[in-house]
Amino acid sequence: MTTLDDEHLHVVPRTQEEAARIAKVTAPTTDFSAPEQFEERPAGAATVRARDNADAFSQPSANIGFEGELEFKVGNGLFRKIWVTAPSSTEASDGLGPLYNARGCQNCHIKDGRGHLPEGPDDNAVSFFFRVSIPAEVAWDMQEVEDFIGATEEPNYGGQIQDFGTSGLPAEAQVSITYEDIPVELAGGEIVTLRSPTYALTDLGYGPLHPDAMLSPRLTPQMIGLGLLEAIPAQDILAHVDEADEDGDGISGRPNLVWSIEHEKIMLGRFGLKAGTPTIRHQSAAAFSGDIGISTPLFPNAWGECTDNQTDCVGAAHGDDDAQGGFEVDDTGLDLVTFYARNLAVPARRGSDDPDVLRGKQVFYDAGCTACHTPKFVTHRLADQPAQSFQLIWPYSDMLLHDMGDGLADNRPEGRATGNEWRTAPLWGIGLTKLVSGHENYLHDGRARTLMEAILWHGGEAQAARDAIVARPKPDRDALVKYLESL
């Protein structure tokens, strides 16, 4: 496998003494009689007070200082900006589209939390969209990764379906979802009804999809703690890899490996539902291009994601500006949005010492959930990122790919990720989802309306953990949910 490193970060190497301390503090607990030390501060010194309103995910890291807060607020302004069609008198805000999913970052990541599903035929998706690709030969820059899965953009529609168009251009398509109810009986006779989605694209604006097109539904995830996830040492993540399941526990986490256009090398994938991007800056620039149609130095096309076959789209007016280095968002703007995304703070735990929460924690551990949802890491010492430097964090994710079974499969590969594999979703802050977003739509496509529904969809490598929870008595299951809600 390609040797991975964190050379793009300004890392201060750990001493042997530090490594020993870290191994001790990150070892899994076996004592569920009381919270662990520092457990109530899941982001270390960056943790903020848990607010009781929808702004709970929109606070800056607690340790960025006055200058950092100013930079955060400017980045927030760009994140919240509503972009308009070019040409416009508001040159600093023009360049939308020509095809797009939303007019601003905040429109998708509502209050920096999860997106919402369409709520009827008259409600556009906005924060729900489809990735799309077709099989292809592996690109030259990834050929050294033996099991990299070749794919490329769909020739008419690119890599993402945009459901809005400007300048009289038709949208690429509209999304419709229907559900089938699936009752599941739990121990003790409790019935939980799952909803199994069927998706359709209607009103295709640019001809038929390629016969080999692979579509993947995506609901935008919450954004807290991203900078801390980026600061986890790659080798600490790779230490959890067990691709051949040599320990026989049924869990075989795998890293996604992706090409970094920012650093021009193969890197560990960390972000996105299949860990398809390596850095926050890359993820931010890709979202500007694909979601809003805004050019940046990393994705410089003024027409966003329009394909060569969409000639009217490619030729439409754009907002590239010489004052912005020839882009719609220049390096400075991209850096500001990256800083904002990197420093969206994780709220403090609530009720970590509650007896029911502690009982639920033990259920979580006993069922084997921590085999993928790794509770804690210690971040790199970073010379230029004090807010993320050397923090004990509790994301509850190993950042690796796992086969989640046919029930959750999108059947679309991404990098090394197969159509059945997803990156383990971080769980920190999950209990504040309804407060922030006004709903509880979990999993990659929002099909689960409760945490228990999300658990019951787990299959593949997580099947044994799911079945163990199903078999527990209802008070244990209720305690587990209460534990998750405390995170």
VOKE-119761 format. One record per residue (C-alpha): x, y, z; residue in three letters. Coordinates in nm, 2 decimals. Layout:
BEGIN
<tipa <X Y Z> ALA>,
...
***
This chain:
BEGIN
<tipa <0.00 0.00 0.00> MET>,
<tipa <0.11 0.36 -0.06> THR>,
<tipa <0.30 0.50 0.23> THR>,
<tipa <0.09 0.78 0.39> LEU>,
<tipa <0.21 1.07 0.59> ASP>,
<tipa <0.10 1.41 0.72> ASP>,
<tipa <0.38 1.62 0.55> GLU>,
<tipa <0.13 1.89 0.45> HIS>,
<tipa <0.08 1.97 0.82> LEU>,
<tipa <0.33 2.15 1.04> HIS>,
<tipa <0.38 1.86 1.28> VAL>,
<tipa <0.59 1.86 1.59> VAL>,
<tipa <0.70 1.50 1.63> PRO>,
<tipa <0.59 1.31 1.94> ARG>,
<tipa <0.83 1.20 2.20> THR>,
<tipa <0.84 0.84 2.32> GLN>,
<tipa <0.70 0.96 2.65> GLU>,
<tipa <0.41 1.13 2.48> GLU>,
<tipa <0.34 0.83 2.27> ALA>,
<tipa <0.32 0.62 2.59> ALA>,
<tipa <0.08 0.87 2.76> ARG>,
<tipa <-0.14 0.88 2.45> ILE>,
<tipa <-0.16 0.50 2.43> ALA>,
<tipa <-0.27 0.49 2.79> LYS>,
<tipa <-0.53 0.77 2.77> VAL>,
<tipa <-0.69 0.63 2.44> THR>,
<tipa <-0.71 0.27 2.56> ALA>,
<tipa <-1.08 0.16 2.57> PRO>,
<tipa <-1.24 0.18 2.92> THR>,
<tipa <-1.37 -0.12 3.11> THR>,
<tipa <-1.52 0.09 3.39> ASP>,
<tipa <-1.88 0.21 3.33> PHE>,
<tipa <-1.95 0.33 3.69> SER>,
<tipa <-1.85 0.69 3.62> ALA>,
<tipa <-1.75 0.91 3.32> PRO>,
<tipa <-1.39 0.89 3.21> GLU>,
<tipa <-1.16 1.17 3.28> GLN>,
<tipa <-1.21 1.46 3.02> PHE>,
<tipa <-1.50 1.28 2.86> GLU>,
<tipa <-1.73 1.57 2.91> GLU>,
<tipa <-1.50 1.78 2.68> ARG>,
<tipa <-1.51 1.58 2.35> PRO>,
<tipa <-1.30 1.84 2.16> ALA>,
<tipa <-1.05 1.90 2.44> GLY>,
<tipa <-0.97 2.27 2.49> ALA>,
<tipa <-1.17 2.35 2.17> ALA>,
<tipa <-1.50 2.23 2.33> THR>,
<tipa <-1.77 2.49 2.38> VAL>,
<tipa <-2.07 2.51 2.61> ARG>,
<tipa <-2.36 2.32 2.48> ALA>,
<tipa <-2.63 2.57 2.38> ARG>,
<tipa <-3.00 2.50 2.40> ASP>,
<tipa <-3.09 2.66 2.06> ASN>,
<tipa <-3.03 2.60 1.69> ALA>,
<tipa <-2.69 2.78 1.71> ASP>,
<tipa <-2.53 2.48 1.90> ALA>,
<tipa <-2.32 2.38 1.60> PHE>,
<tipa <-2.22 2.74 1.49> SER>,
<tipa <-1.98 2.84 1.76> GLN>,
<tipa <-1.60 2.89 1.71> PRO>,
<tipa <-1.35 2.67 1.88> SER>,
<tipa <-1.31 2.78 2.24> ALA>,
<tipa <-0.94 2.82 2.21> ASN>,
<tipa <-0.88 3.02 1.89> ILE>,
<tipa <-0.84 3.36 2.07> GLY>,
<tipa <-0.96 3.71 1.96> PHE>,
<tipa <-0.78 3.72 1.63> GLU>,
<tipa <-0.91 3.37 1.55> GLY>,
<tipa <-1.26 3.47 1.62> GLU>,
<tipa <-1.24 3.76 1.38> LEU>,
<tipa <-1.11 3.53 1.11> GLU>,
<tipa <-1.39 3.28 1.19> PHE>,
<tipa <-1.65 3.55 1.16> LYS>,
<tipa <-1.52 3.67 0.82> VAL>,
<tipa <-1.52 3.30 0.70> GLY>,
<tipa <-1.87 3.27 0.83> ASN>,
<tipa <-1.98 3.56 0.62> GLY>,
<tipa <-1.85 3.38 0.31> LEU>,
<tipa <-2.01 3.06 0.42> PHE>,
<tipa <-2.34 3.23 0.46> ARG>,
<tipa <-2.32 3.44 0.14> LYS>,
<tipa <-2.60 3.41 -0.11> ILE>,
<tipa <-2.45 3.40 -0.46> TRP>,
<tipa <-2.62 3.56 -0.76> VAL>,
<tipa <-2.61 3.52 -1.13> THR>,
<tipa <-2.34 3.70 -1.33> ALA>,
<tipa <-2.32 3.97 -1.45> PRO>,
<tipa <-2.44 4.16 -1.15> SER>,
<tipa <-2.38 4.49 -0.98> SER>,
<tipa <-2.27 4.30 -0.67> THR>,
<tipa <-1.95 4.17 -0.84> GLU>,
<tipa <-1.82 4.02 -0.51> ALA>,
<tipa <-2.12 3.79 -0.50> SER>,
<tipa <-2.18 3.70 -0.86> ASP>,
<tipa <-2.09 3.38 -1.04> GLY>,
<tipa <-2.37 3.14 -0.93> LEU>,
<tipa <-2.40 2.83 -1.14> GLY>,
<tipa <-2.48 2.81 -1.42> PRO>,
<tipa <-2.60 2.48 -1.27> LEU>,
<tipa <-2.62 2.44 -0.90> TYR>,
<tipa <-2.78 2.28 -0.60> ASN>,
<tipa <-2.78 2.57 -0.36> ALA>,
<tipa <-2.70 2.95 -0.36> ARG>,
<tipa <-2.48 2.93 -0.05> GLY>,
<tipa <-2.29 2.69 0.17> CYS>,
<tipa <-2.53 2.75 0.46> GLN>,
<tipa <-2.83 2.66 0.25> ASN>,
<tipa <-2.70 2.30 0.24> CYS>,
<tipa <-2.54 2.28 0.58> HIS>,
<tipa <-2.84 2.43 0.76> ILE>,
<tipa <-2.71 2.60 1.08> LYS>,
<tipa <-2.39 2.40 1.02> ASP>,
<tipa <-2.59 2.08 1.08> GLY>,
<tipa <-2.75 1.82 0.87> ARG>,
<tipa <-2.95 1.89 0.56> GLY>,
<tipa <-3.31 1.81 0.51> HIS>,
<tipa <-3.50 1.58 0.27> LEU>,
<tipa <-3.76 1.71 0.02> PRO>,
<tipa <-4.09 1.74 0.21> GLU>,
<tipa <-4.32 1.69 -0.09> GLY>,
<tipa <-4.35 1.75 -0.46> PRO>,
<tipa <-4.32 2.13 -0.43> ASP>,
<tipa <-4.01 2.12 -0.20> ASP>,
<tipa <-3.67 2.12 -0.38> ASN>,
<tipa <-3.40 1.90 -0.25> ALA>,
<tipa <-3.14 2.18 -0.17> VAL>,
<tipa <-2.93 1.98 0.08> SER>,
<tipa <-3.00 1.64 -0.08> PHE>,
<tipa <-2.84 1.55 -0.41> PHE>,
<tipa <-2.70 1.26 -0.62> PHE>,
<tipa <-2.34 1.18 -0.70> ARG>,
<tipa <-2.31 1.02 -1.04> VAL>,
<tipa <-2.03 0.83 -1.22> SER>,
<tipa <-1.96 0.56 -1.47> ILE>,
<tipa <-1.69 0.29 -1.47> PRO>,
<tipa <-1.36 0.38 -1.63> ALA>,
<tipa <-0.99 0.29 -1.64> GLU>,
<tipa <-0.80 0.39 -1.33> VAL>,
<tipa <-0.63 0.73 -1.37> ALA>,
<tipa <-0.25 0.72 -1.41> TRP>,
<tipa <-0.20 0.90 -1.08> ASP>,
<tipa <-0.38 0.63 -0.88> MET>,
<tipa <-0.26 0.32 -1.06> GLN>,
<tipa <-0.01 0.23 -0.78> GLU>,
<tipa <-0.31 0.16 -0.55> VAL>,
<tipa <-0.40 -0.19 -0.65> GLU>,
<tipa <-0.76 -0.20 -0.55> ASP>,
<tipa <-0.85 0.15 -0.66> PHE>,
<tipa <-1.18 0.14 -0.85> ILE>,
<tipa <-1.19 0.32 -1.18> GLY>,
<tipa <-1.47 0.57 -1.23> ALA>,
<tipa <-1.53 0.89 -1.41> THR>,
<tipa <-1.80 1.16 -1.45> GLU>,
<tipa <-2.12 1.08 -1.64> GLU>,
<tipa <-2.07 1.24 -1.99> PRO>,
<tipa <-2.39 1.44 -1.99> ASN>,
<tipa <-2.43 1.53 -1.62> TYR>,
<tipa <-2.08 1.53 -1.47> GLY>,
<tipa <-2.02 1.40 -1.12> GLY>,
<tipa <-2.32 1.55 -0.95> GLN>,
<tipa <-2.69 1.61 -1.04> ILE>,
<tipa <-2.77 1.98 -1.01> GLN>,
<tipa <-3.14 2.06 -0.97> ASP>,
<tipa <-3.13 2.43 -1.05> PHE>,
<tipa <-3.01 2.63 -1.35> GLY>,
<tipa <-2.95 3.00 -1.42> THR>,
<tipa <-2.98 3.22 -1.73> SER>,
<tipa <-3.27 3.02 -1.87> GLY>,
<tipa <-3.07 2.69 -1.85> LEU>,
<tipa <-3.28 2.39 -1.76> PRO>,
<tipa <-3.19 2.21 -1.43> ALA>,
<tipa <-3.02 1.87 -1.48> GLU>,
<tipa <-3.30 1.68 -1.31> ALA>,
<tipa <-3.55 1.67 -1.02> GLN>,
<tipa <-3.54 1.42 -0.74> VAL>,
<tipa <-3.83 1.21 -0.61> SER>,
<tipa <-3.83 0.97 -0.32> ILE>,
<tipa <-4.09 0.70 -0.23> THR>,
<tipa <-4.07 0.48 0.08> TYR>,
<tipa <-4.17 0.13 0.17> GLU>,
<tipa <-4.24 0.05 0.54> ASP>,
<tipa <-4.04 -0.24 0.68> ILE>,
<tipa <-4.15 -0.34 1.04> PRO>,
<tipa <-3.87 -0.49 1.26> VAL>,
<tipa <-3.95 -0.67 1.58> GLU>,
<tipa <-3.71 -0.62 1.87> LEU>,
<tipa <-3.67 -0.83 2.19> ALA>,
<tipa <-3.97 -0.79 2.41> GLY>,
<tipa <-4.21 -0.74 2.12> GLY>,
<tipa <-4.13 -0.37 2.04> GLU>,
<tipa <-4.19 -0.29 1.67> ILE>,
<tipa <-3.98 -0.03 1.49> VAL>,
<tipa <-4.08 0.06 1.13> THR>,
<tipa <-3.80 0.14 0.89> LEU>,
<tipa <-3.86 0.32 0.57> ARG>,
<tipa <-3.68 0.18 0.26> SER>,
<tipa <-3.63 0.45 0.00> PRO>,
<tipa <-3.67 0.42 -0.38> THR>,
<tipa <-3.52 0.71 -0.58> TYR>,
<tipa <-3.60 0.85 -0.92> ALA>,
<tipa <-3.47 1.13 -1.13> LEU>,
<tipa <-3.73 1.31 -1.34> THR>,
<tipa <-3.73 1.59 -1.59> ASP>,
<tipa <-3.38 1.51 -1.72> LEU>,
<tipa <-3.26 1.83 -1.88> GLY>,
<tipa <-2.97 1.71 -2.09> TYR>,
<tipa <-3.06 1.38 -2.24> GLY>,
<tipa <-3.06 1.02 -2.10> PRO>,
<tipa <-2.81 0.91 -1.84> LEU>,
<tipa <-2.54 0.68 -1.96> HIS>,
<tipa <-2.65 0.31 -1.94> PRO>,
<tipa <-2.38 0.24 -1.69> ASP>,
<tipa <-2.45 0.55 -1.47> ALA>,
<tipa <-2.42 0.48 -1.10> MET>,
<tipa <-2.61 0.72 -0.87> LEU>,
<tipa <-2.56 0.77 -0.50> SER>,
<tipa <-2.80 0.97 -0.28> PRO>,
<tipa <-2.64 1.21 -0.03> ARG>,
<tipa <-2.78 1.42 0.25> LEU>,
<tipa <-2.54 1.69 0.38> THR>,
<tipa <-2.38 1.60 0.71> PRO>,
<tipa <-2.31 1.82 1.02> GLN>,
<tipa <-1.98 2.01 1.02> MET>,
<tipa <-1.86 2.03 1.37> ILE>,
<tipa <-1.51 1.91 1.47> GLY>,
<tipa <-1.37 1.89 1.11> LEU>,
<tipa <-1.04 2.05 1.20> GLY>,
<tipa <-0.98 1.80 1.48> LEU>,
<tipa <-1.05 1.51 1.24> LEU>,
<tipa <-0.80 1.65 1.00> GLU>,
<tipa <-0.54 1.67 1.28> ALA>,
<tipa <-0.56 1.30 1.38> ILE>,
<tipa <-0.23 1.15 1.28> PRO>,
<tipa <-0.27 0.93 0.97> ALA>,
<tipa <-0.07 0.65 1.14> GLN>,
<tipa <-0.31 0.65 1.43> ASP>,
<tipa <-0.60 0.60 1.19> ILE>,
<tipa <-0.41 0.33 0.99> LEU>,
<tipa <-0.33 0.15 1.32> ALA>,
<tipa <-0.70 0.04 1.32> HIS>,
<tipa <-0.68 -0.11 0.97> VAL>,
<tipa <-0.75 -0.48 0.95> ASP>,
<tipa <-0.83 -0.54 0.58> GLU>,
<tipa <-0.80 -0.92 0.60> ALA>,
<tipa <-0.98 -0.94 0.94> ASP>,
<tipa <-0.67 -1.11 1.09> GLU>,
<tipa <-0.81 -1.08 1.44> ASP>,
<tipa <-1.13 -1.26 1.34> GLY>,
<tipa <-1.37 -1.01 1.49> ASP>,
<tipa <-1.57 -0.96 1.16> GLY>,
<tipa <-1.45 -0.60 1.13> ILE>,
<tipa <-1.21 -0.51 0.85> SER>,
<tipa <-1.18 -0.13 0.83> GLY>,
<tipa <-1.00 0.00 0.52> ARG>,
<tipa <-0.86 0.34 0.44> PRO>,
<tipa <-0.97 0.53 0.14> ASN>,
<tipa <-0.68 0.66 -0.07> LEU>,
<tipa <-0.74 0.96 -0.29> VAL>,
<tipa <-0.55 1.20 -0.51> TRP>,
<tipa <-0.50 1.54 -0.36> SER>,
<tipa <-0.51 1.82 -0.62> ILE>,
<tipa <-0.39 2.05 -0.35> GLU>,
<tipa <-0.07 1.86 -0.26> HIS>,
<tipa <-0.03 1.66 -0.58> GLU>,
<tipa <0.00 1.32 -0.42> LYS>,
<tipa <-0.20 1.03 -0.29> ILE>,
<tipa <-0.33 1.09 0.06> MET>,
<tipa <-0.56 0.94 0.32> LEU>,
<tipa <-0.92 1.02 0.25> GLY>,
<tipa <-1.09 1.17 0.56> ARG>,
<tipa <-1.39 1.37 0.45> PHE>,
<tipa <-1.72 1.29 0.27> GLY>,
<tipa <-1.95 1.00 0.33> LEU>,
<tipa <-1.70 0.76 0.17> LYS>,
<tipa <-1.39 0.95 0.28> ALA>,
<tipa <-1.34 1.07 -0.08> GLY>,
<tipa <-1.15 1.39 -0.01> THR>,
<tipa <-0.83 1.44 0.19> PRO>,
<tipa <-0.85 1.79 0.34> THR>,
<tipa <-1.10 2.05 0.45> ILE>,
<tipa <-0.97 2.29 0.19> ARG>,
<tipa <-1.02 2.04 -0.09> HIS>,
<tipa <-1.36 1.95 0.04> GLN>,
<tipa <-1.46 2.32 0.06> SER>,
<tipa <-1.34 2.40 -0.30> ALA>,
<tipa <-1.51 2.09 -0.44> ALA>,
<tipa <-1.84 2.20 -0.27> ALA>,
<tipa <-1.80 2.55 -0.42> PHE>,
<tipa <-1.77 2.40 -0.76> SER>,
<tipa <-2.02 2.12 -0.75> GLY>,
<tipa <-2.29 2.26 -0.52> ASP>,
<tipa <-2.28 2.63 -0.62> ILE>,
<tipa <-2.09 2.66 -0.94> GLY>,
<tipa <-1.82 2.89 -0.80> ILE>,
<tipa <-1.46 2.87 -0.92> SER>,
<tipa <-1.16 2.86 -0.69> THR>,
<tipa <-0.78 2.80 -0.75> PRO>,
<tipa <-0.84 2.42 -0.68> LEU>,
<tipa <-1.14 2.39 -0.91> PHE>,
<tipa <-1.09 2.68 -1.16> PRO>,
<tipa <-1.37 2.62 -1.41> ASN>,
<tipa <-1.59 2.92 -1.41> ALA>,
<tipa <-1.89 2.71 -1.52> TRP>,
<tipa <-1.86 2.48 -1.22> GLY>,
<tipa <-1.93 2.12 -1.30> GLU>,
<tipa <-2.09 2.17 -1.64> CYS>,
<tipa <-1.97 1.90 -1.89> THR>,
<tipa <-1.84 1.95 -2.24> ASP>,
<tipa <-2.18 1.83 -2.37> ASN>,
<tipa <-2.35 2.12 -2.18> GLN>,
<tipa <-2.23 2.39 -2.42> THR>,
<tipa <-2.48 2.66 -2.33> ASP>,
<tipa <-2.38 2.61 -1.96> CYS>,
<tipa <-2.00 2.63 -2.04> VAL>,
<tipa <-2.06 2.94 -2.24> GLY>,
<tipa <-2.28 3.12 -1.99> ALA>,
<tipa <-2.18 3.44 -1.81> ALA>,
<tipa <-1.95 3.39 -1.51> HIS>,
<tipa <-1.82 3.60 -1.22> GLY>,
<tipa <-1.44 3.53 -1.25> ASP>,
<tipa <-1.27 3.85 -1.14> ASP>,
<tipa <-0.92 3.98 -1.20> ASP>,
<tipa <-0.93 4.13 -0.85> ALA>,
<tipa <-0.98 3.77 -0.73> GLN>,
<tipa <-0.69 3.63 -0.92> GLY>,
<tipa <-0.92 3.53 -1.21> GLY>,
<tipa <-1.15 3.33 -0.99> PHE>,
<tipa <-1.49 3.38 -0.82> GLU>,
<tipa <-1.33 3.29 -0.48> VAL>,
<tipa <-0.96 3.34 -0.46> ASP>,
<tipa <-0.70 3.18 -0.23> ASP>,
<tipa <-0.78 3.42 0.05> THR>,
<tipa <-1.15 3.35 0.04> GLY>,
<tipa <-1.10 2.98 0.02> LEU>,
<tipa <-0.86 3.00 0.32> ASP>,
<tipa <-1.12 3.19 0.52> LEU>,
<tipa <-1.40 2.94 0.45> VAL>,
<tipa <-1.15 2.66 0.53> THR>,
<tipa <-1.06 2.82 0.86> PHE>,
<tipa <-1.43 2.86 0.94> TYR>,
<tipa <-1.51 2.49 0.86> ALA>,
<tipa <-1.20 2.38 1.06> ARG>,
<tipa <-1.31 2.57 1.37> ASN>,
<tipa <-1.68 2.49 1.40> LEU>,
<tipa <-1.67 2.37 1.76> ALA>,
<tipa <-1.80 2.05 1.92> VAL>,
<tipa <-2.04 2.11 2.21> PRO>,
<tipa <-1.97 1.97 2.55> ALA>,
<tipa <-2.14 1.64 2.66> ARG>,
<tipa <-2.47 1.66 2.85> ARG>,
<tipa <-2.54 1.42 3.14> GLY>,
<tipa <-2.23 1.20 3.10> SER>,
<tipa <-2.27 1.10 3.47> ASP>,
<tipa <-2.64 1.01 3.44> ASP>,
<tipa <-2.68 0.64 3.55> PRO>,
<tipa <-2.89 0.56 3.24> ASP>,
<tipa <-2.63 0.72 3.01> VAL>,
<tipa <-2.35 0.51 3.18> LEU>,
<tipa <-2.57 0.20 3.13> ARG>,
<tipa <-2.61 0.29 2.77> GLY>,
<tipa <-2.24 0.34 2.73> LYS>,
<tipa <-2.18 -0.01 2.85> GLN>,
<tipa <-2.44 -0.14 2.60> VAL>,
<tipa <-2.25 0.05 2.33> PHE>,
<tipa <-1.92 -0.11 2.43> TYR>,
<tipa <-2.05 -0.46 2.50> ASP>,
<tipa <-2.23 -0.48 2.16> ALA>,
<tipa <-1.90 -0.41 1.98> GLY>,
<tipa <-1.99 -0.06 1.85> CYS>,
<tipa <-1.65 0.07 1.94> THR>,
<tipa <-1.49 -0.16 1.68> ALA>,
<tipa <-1.58 0.10 1.42> CYS>,
<tipa <-1.69 0.40 1.63> HIS>,
<tipa <-1.35 0.45 1.79> THR>,
<tipa <-1.41 0.67 2.09> PRO>,
<tipa <-1.10 0.88 2.12> LYS>,
<tipa <-0.77 1.00 1.96> PHE>,
<tipa <-0.51 1.25 2.04> VAL>,
<tipa <-0.43 1.50 1.76> THR>,
<tipa <-0.10 1.60 1.62> HIS>,
<tipa <0.11 1.87 1.78> ARG>,
<tipa <0.07 2.14 1.52> LEU>,
<tipa <0.30 2.44 1.51> ALA>,
<tipa <0.05 2.66 1.32> ASP>,
<tipa <-0.29 2.53 1.44> GLN>,
<tipa <-0.30 2.57 1.82> PRO>,
<tipa <-0.68 2.51 1.84> ALA>,
<tipa <-0.63 2.16 1.70> GLN>,
<tipa <-0.29 2.09 1.85> SER>,
<tipa <-0.24 1.80 2.09> PHE>,
<tipa <-0.61 1.76 2.20> GLN>,
<tipa <-0.77 1.45 2.34> LEU>,
<tipa <-1.08 1.42 2.13> ILE>,
<tipa <-1.38 1.19 2.13> TRP>,
<tipa <-1.53 1.17 1.77> PRO>,
<tipa <-1.65 0.80 1.79> TYR>,
<tipa <-1.51 0.72 1.44> SER>,
<tipa <-1.21 0.53 1.31> ASP>,
<tipa <-1.23 0.73 0.99> MET>,
<tipa <-1.21 0.40 0.79> LEU>,
<tipa <-1.44 0.24 0.53> LEU>,
<tipa <-1.66 -0.05 0.64> HIS>,
<tipa <-1.90 -0.28 0.45> ASP>,
<tipa <-2.24 -0.18 0.59> MET>,
<tipa <-2.44 -0.45 0.40> GLY>,
<tipa <-2.67 -0.45 0.11> ASP>,
<tipa <-2.95 -0.26 0.29> GLY>,
<tipa <-2.74 0.06 0.29> LEU>,
<tipa <-2.55 0.00 -0.03> ALA>,
<tipa <-2.55 0.27 -0.29> ASP>,
<tipa <-2.37 0.04 -0.54> ASN>,
<tipa <-2.14 0.33 -0.65> ARG>,
<tipa <-1.77 0.30 -0.58> PRO>,
<tipa <-1.55 0.60 -0.48> GLU>,
<tipa <-1.18 0.55 -0.48> GLY>,
<tipa <-1.12 0.23 -0.29> ARG>,
<tipa <-1.47 0.24 -0.14> ALA>,
<tipa <-1.70 -0.02 -0.29> THR>,
<tipa <-2.07 0.03 -0.34> GLY>,
<tipa <-2.13 -0.13 0.01> ASN>,
<tipa <-1.87 0.07 0.20> GLU>,
<tipa <-1.90 0.39 0.40> TRP>,
<tipa <-1.67 0.58 0.63> ARG>,
<tipa <-1.77 0.54 0.99> THR>,
<tipa <-1.97 0.85 1.08> ALA>,
<tipa <-1.85 1.05 1.38> PRO>,
<tipa <-2.11 1.06 1.65> LEU>,
<tipa <-2.01 1.36 1.85> TRP>,
<tipa <-2.29 1.61 1.87> GLY>,
<tipa <-2.55 1.36 1.73> ILE>,
<tipa <-2.78 1.42 2.02> GLY>,
<tipa <-2.83 1.78 1.92> LEU>,
<tipa <-2.94 1.70 1.57> THR>,
<tipa <-3.31 1.78 1.62> LYS>,
<tipa <-3.23 2.10 1.81> LEU>,
<tipa <-3.00 2.23 1.53> VAL>,
<tipa <-3.17 2.10 1.22> SER>,
<tipa <-3.53 2.06 1.33> GLY>,
<tipa <-3.55 1.70 1.23> HIS>,
<tipa <-3.37 1.37 1.28> GLU>,
<tipa <-3.27 1.24 0.94> ASN>,
<tipa <-2.97 1.00 0.99> TYR>,
<tipa <-2.75 0.79 0.76> LEU>,
<tipa <-2.61 0.89 0.42> HIS>,
<tipa <-2.95 0.96 0.27> ASP>,
<tipa <-3.15 1.06 0.57> GLY>,
<tipa <-3.38 0.75 0.57> ARG>,
<tipa <-3.36 0.69 0.94> ALA>,
<tipa <-3.59 0.92 1.15> ARG>,
<tipa <-3.45 0.80 1.49> THR>,
<tipa <-3.13 0.68 1.63> LEU>,
<tipa <-3.28 0.33 1.68> MET>,
<tipa <-3.38 0.32 1.31> GLU>,
<tipa <-3.02 0.42 1.21> ALA>,
<tipa <-2.89 0.13 1.43> ILE>,
<tipa <-3.13 -0.12 1.27> LEU>,
<tipa <-3.01 -0.03 0.92> TRP>,
<tipa <-2.66 -0.15 1.01> HIS>,
<tipa <-2.56 -0.46 0.83> GLY>,
<tipa <-2.24 -0.62 0.69> GLY>,
<tipa <-1.96 -0.57 0.93> GLU>,
<tipa <-2.20 -0.41 1.18> ALA>,
<tipa <-2.46 -0.69 1.16> GLN>,
<tipa <-2.34 -0.86 1.48> ALA>,
<tipa <-2.35 -0.53 1.68> ALA>,
<tipa <-2.69 -0.45 1.54> ARG>,
<tipa <-2.82 -0.80 1.63> ASP>,
<tipa <-2.68 -0.77 1.98> ALA>,
<tipa <-2.87 -0.45 2.04> ILE>,
<tipa <-3.19 -0.60 1.90> VAL>,
<tipa <-3.16 -0.88 2.15> ALA>,
<tipa <-3.11 -0.66 2.45> ARG>,
<tipa <-3.42 -0.58 2.67> PRO>,
<tipa <-3.59 -0.25 2.60> LYS>,
<tipa <-3.45 -0.07 2.91> PRO>,
<tipa <-3.10 -0.14 2.77> ASP>,
<tipa <-3.19 -0.01 2.43> ARG>,
<tipa <-3.35 0.30 2.57> ASP>,
<tipa <-3.03 0.36 2.78> ALA>,
<tipa <-2.82 0.32 2.46> LEU>,
<tipa <-3.02 0.59 2.28> VAL>,
<tipa <-2.99 0.81 2.58> LYS>,
<tipa <-2.61 0.76 2.58> TYR>,
<tipa <-2.60 0.85 2.21> LEU>,
<tipa <-2.81 1.16 2.27> GLU>,
<tipa <-2.56 1.27 2.54> SER>,
<tipa <-2.27 1.27 2.29> LEU>,
***
